[in-house]
Amino acid sequence: MIEIEALTKTYGGRPVVDGVTARFARGTLTAIVGSSGSGKTTLLRMINRLVEPSAGRVLIDGKDVARIPEVSLRQGIGYVIQGYGLFPHWTAARNIGVVPTLLGWPRSRIKARTQELLHMLQLDPAEIGPRYPHQLSGGQAQRIGVARALAARPEVLLMDEPFGALDPLIRRQAQRDLTRIRRQLGTTVVLVTHDMNEALYLGDAIAVMRDGRFEQFGPPEDIVRAPATPFVADLVGETGRALRLLALKPVGTLLRAGQAQGDPVDAAASLSDALAEMIWTGRDRLPVVDGRGQGLGIVTRDDILAAGRQAPPA
Ligand SMILES: Nc1ncnc2c1ncn2[C@@H]1O[C@H](COP(=O)(O)OP(=O)(O)OP(=O)(O)O)[C@@H](O)[C@H]1O
């Protein structure tokens, strides 16, 4: 767990992070979203001490990061930035191994870990490992950046606009990869983005930051259903709130007993996807299956519409 206590950073007498207190639960992804200059990057960098706080502190699993030696901090916290910050004269494999090398791991262990990470990120070690950054596509370079951050098996991963430079299709794929890897590894992630859609898609919790403070901090559903201030409402968007809410909830939450015709929908799919399928195929109920294709019941259009109506009108 990451605990932030009255965390403050002042530049030239002006607070850019202003007394923020919050807890990010272990194994969750917290998305910090807000406009440019609101203090997101500064807050993130105080977690790994790239920026020293002017006041307040950060605890990771109860330990004050100000007292954690730099080597342990590097091992315990991965960091991914927009543009990936790969060393241009090093191969992808050597870039991935940089922290283990600093930590003095034996060569054979670094090589094995590099291969494992390349496989996990669906890159061929023989093909991609020896390439230099300029020989990689944007999506590949982004994955190498993530592999490098994960190399020393950190408990915490900090990501600053990690998908900012990717085109929309690759970006969605990278977001899916992150969700998959996170489930696999149980890493606690804090991700900075200016894109509310990305925050809603990825976050277990969302912190909306403005002028150095958290204007609202809570689960995505609360942010969409009950924006605390006009600023949050503005970020969420005036229109389409019901559909956003449906995009956050899986089909499994509205499961009923019964029979339905036609192609089934996965219980993990979103209610908005199920509704789209109903509209497209002209059905008012769909069979629901689990990840292995076992029938679980049905989901009905009326139930989905009722769930969407829980969003207050914009
Ligand atoms: N080293 C520094 N010295 C002086 N001012 C700084 C420094 N670093 C950041 N700032 C200022 O602090 C404010 C917050 O910056 P920060 O980078 O944390 O915002 P951000 O929300 O991440 O913005 P963006 O989305 O544009 O990256 C800005 O006004 C910025 O100019």
The ligand as an SDF file (V2000), in Angstrom:
LIG
                    3D

 31 33  0  0  0  0  0  0  0  0999 V2000
   11.5640   21.9750  -11.1680 N   0  0  0  0  0  0  0  0  0  0  0  0
   10.5790   22.8730  -11.2190 C   0  0  0  0  0  0  0  0  0  0  0  0
   10.7950   24.1610  -10.9240 N   0  0  0  0  0  0  0  0  0  0  0  0
    9.8030   25.0810  -10.9470 C   0  0  0  0  0  0  0  0  0  0  0  0
    8.5300   24.7870  -11.2580 N   0  0  0  0  0  0  0  0  0  0  0  0
    8.2370   23.5120  -11.5680 C   0  0  0  0  0  0  0  0  0  0  0  0
    9.2280   22.4870  -11.5640 C   0  0  0  0  0  0  0  0  0  0  0  0
    8.6380   21.3090  -11.8970 N   0  0  0  0  0  0  0  0  0  0  0  0
    7.3410   21.5970  -12.1160 C   0  0  0  0  0  0  0  0  0  0  0  0
    7.0890   22.9070  -11.9230 N   0  0  0  0  0  0  0  0  0  0  0  0
    5.7820   23.5770  -12.0620 C   0  0  0  0  0  0  0  0  0  0  0  0
    4.8550   22.8950  -11.2380 O   0  0  0  0  0  0  0  0  0  0  0  0
    3.5790   22.8340  -11.8560 C   0  0  0  0  0  0  0  0  0  0  0  0
    3.1220   21.3820  -11.9060 C   0  0  0  0  0  0  0  0  0  0  0  0
    3.9260   20.6420  -12.8240 O   0  0  0  0  0  0  0  0  0  0  0  0
    3.6850   19.1110  -13.1290 P   0  0  0  0  0  0  0  0  0  0  0  0
    4.6690   18.7120  -14.1630 O   0  0  0  0  0  0  0  0  0  0  0  0
    3.6690   18.3550  -11.8560 O   0  0  0  0  0  0  0  0  0  0  0  0
    2.2050   19.1500  -13.7280 O   0  0  0  0  0  0  0  0  0  0  0  0
    1.4290   18.0470  -14.5470 P   0  0  0  0  0  0  0  0  0  0  0  0
    0.0540   18.0270  -13.9730 O   0  0  0  0  0  0  0  0  0  0  0  0
    2.1810   16.7770  -14.5520 O   0  0  0  0  0  0  0  0  0  0  0  0
    1.3990   18.6840  -15.9840 O   0  0  0  0  0  0  0  0  0  0  0  0
    1.5370   18.0000  -17.4450 P   0  0  0  0  0  0  0  0  0  0  0  0
    0.2700   17.2020  -17.6370 O   0  0  0  0  0  0  0  0  0  0  0  0
    1.6130   19.1870  -18.3450 O   0  0  0  0  0  0  0  0  0  0  0  0
    2.7840   17.1860  -17.4170 O   0  0  0  0  0  0  0  0  0  0  0  0
    3.7240   23.5050  -13.1980 C   0  0  0  0  0  0  0  0  0  0  0  0
    3.2530   24.8130  -13.1100 O   0  0  0  0  0  0  0  0  0  0  0  0
    5.2020   23.4840  -13.4560 C   0  0  0  0  0  0  0  0  0  0  0  0
    5.5950   24.5590  -14.2620 O   0  0  0  0  0  0  0  0  0  0  0  0
  1  2  1  0
  2  3  1  0
  2  7  2  0
  3  4  2  0
  4  5  1  0
  5  6  2  0
  6  7  1  0
  6 10  1  0
  7  8  1  0
  8  9  2  0
  9 10  1  0
 10 11  1  0
 11 12  1  0
 11 30  1  0
 12 13  1  0
 13 14  1  0
 13 28  1  0
 14 15  1  0
 15 16  1  0
 16 17  2  0
 16 18  1  0
 16 19  1  0
 19 20  1  0
 20 21  2  0
 20 22  1  0
 20 23  1  0
 23 24  1  0
 24 25  2  0
 24 26  1  0
 24 27  1  0
 28 29  1  0
 28 30  1  0
 30 31  1  0
M  END
$$$$
